[in-house]
Amino acid sequence: MAADQNYNSLTQKDKLRILSTVYNWASHLCFEEDANAFPYIVPRPEWKVLLRRLLHSTGNLIKVVGAQGSGKTTFAHWLVWSLQKAGQKAEFRRMIKGQEEFGCWDVSKEPEKIYIDEWTTKTVLVTRKEWSWFYEDVQTLVVDLWDVSKTNTKDIVKALDAVQDWWNDMCRERVKRTASGVIIDKGVPNIVIMLQKEALPLHFFLGKMSYFELKPWDPEELVAAYEGFLKEKFQQNLGTYPFTREALLEIAFLSRGIFRKFKEYVAACFDAVLSTDNGFNVDRIITLEDVKTAITTEKLTQDMELTLCELWPRNKDNRIYAVKVLRFLRENGPTPQKVLATEIFDGNLMLCSRVLNKLGDYGFLKMEKKGVEKIWSV
């Protein structure tokens, strides 16, 4: 539904209330660890599948795999909040390099008599150490690993060692056989680990786990989530208000399937198009051209800086070219390589080929050959 199909039925006050609510929702980006963030998270259907599994079974070993920025930490907090809301004892643990342990030594000093000789004793303080595990009564433990880099793989292995040690001991402690042969089962906990795909080969413990992939949002899914948010909040079908559908779909494509970026770009369009000294221009609709003006190539380059630095760590020009290519292909569809070389690379065929091939190797682009001609698309 276009943004203005129900537009005439709204009063000025209604429009202002809707715009204020959407802007607040879109601006609420960085409070994942705050319980107040829960209403701002839009869960995907597959999230609820995993939630049901954890609620109705024990002893699950699950790895949730996703790219950087795919929403692993947001999903982790949503999962813990949802489990706690359902009455389950669930805990979230963000792993920090150098603090891998899942327990600690309890140190105590106790008096003890020692015999110096047959008639003489002496009381001394003896230091005793006993290992104590954290999360001993937890039903589900959700662990968030930091992102993989070339310099921290050994630290990740240590962290996974700690998780495995905790799991093995919990299995021994919670399932015991008494002297009479009766098995006492306290319920083996669930473990869910959030990690990048690059970490999978680092530890054999991950090979024992069920695989759950956190895929980027499809653009149509993002638009549907926005429409659903409005409908749930205001109990009426407002479509994509205050955007035209093609404008909101453009934002969805530019966000690369990252929900946080989608919300950020919605807020950026509000700032650039609707904001006034007195609040919002309630009679304005955000169009596709408005989106192209508000979300510039420079902004996209900044937002993709971390990702593109992996491809070209020392060449900022290539990172800018990459963003221009992605945006051109988004707007124009599948395009021959020669056209891209002319339109974006000033006819430099060699540079064009290098940039396109690198983007293709990392999954940003697809290439199809028609005879000797290469056709590139997003």
Secondary structure, DSSP 8 states (H G I E B T S, - for coil): --TTTTGGG--HHHHHHHHHHHHHHHH--S-TTSGGGGGG----HHHHHHHHHHHH-SS-EEEEE--TTSSHHHHHHHHHHHHHHTT--EEEEE--TT---SEEEEEEEEEEEEESSSS-EEEEEEEEEEEEESSTT-SEEEEE-----TT-HHHHHHHHHHHHHHHHHHHHHHEEE-TTS-EEE----EEEEEE-GGGGGG-GGGGGSEEEE-----HHHHHHHHHHHHHHHHSS--TTTTB-HHHHHHHHHHTTT-HHHHHHHHHHHIIIIIEETTEE-TT--B-HHHHHHHS-HHHHHHHTHHHHHHH-TT-HHHHHHHHHHHHHHHHH-SEEHHHHHHHTSTT-HHHHHHHHHHHHHTTS-EEEEETTEEEEE-
